[in-house]
């Protein structure tokens, strides 16, 4: 048993903390495929997250090669011709600090890729990169059982976080994309996903293109004073 007084930067905590700090949403990928064995290890590790009554509601469709390209083409066509209709309602609004954080993230991205403030055409084109999967060679489509409702979706959120951390541990970059779920009906038809599965999001993943300008910024995290309400 480890000593609870051990420096928290040591050992397992230090490893986990480093993964959390190093992981970021990758928006530019190399075309090189990830070996199937690595992908299996990522999913197997992610499945260790807790879920209500151990229901493990997540199911994952993973594409490679021409199947990724076929999906990419379909998704982009849907994004420019169809009206978004996700299985789960989008947030009603972003206000206060949430709107501020969202805006800051967007401005950081636009500054990184050279989109001038107020250039709606250029920002719209950058937004559409979501539907090109940012050039990733793989995508994972995450679904949950419809009858489990928001709690199944919450459990899947833990799986998604663990997936990205396990990928990071293997040197594989990723980006969870709720935007992809905007076209749930098209995804359902394309992958033959039954109606009893809620389409929650996609995770595009592969090896990072470190020279891509969209990968040159990092978001900040709120101070603990904005997160913890100590009661002693």
Order of alpha helices (4+ residues) and beta strands (2+ residues): alpha-alpha-beta-alpha-alpha-alpha-beta-alpha-beta-alpha-beta
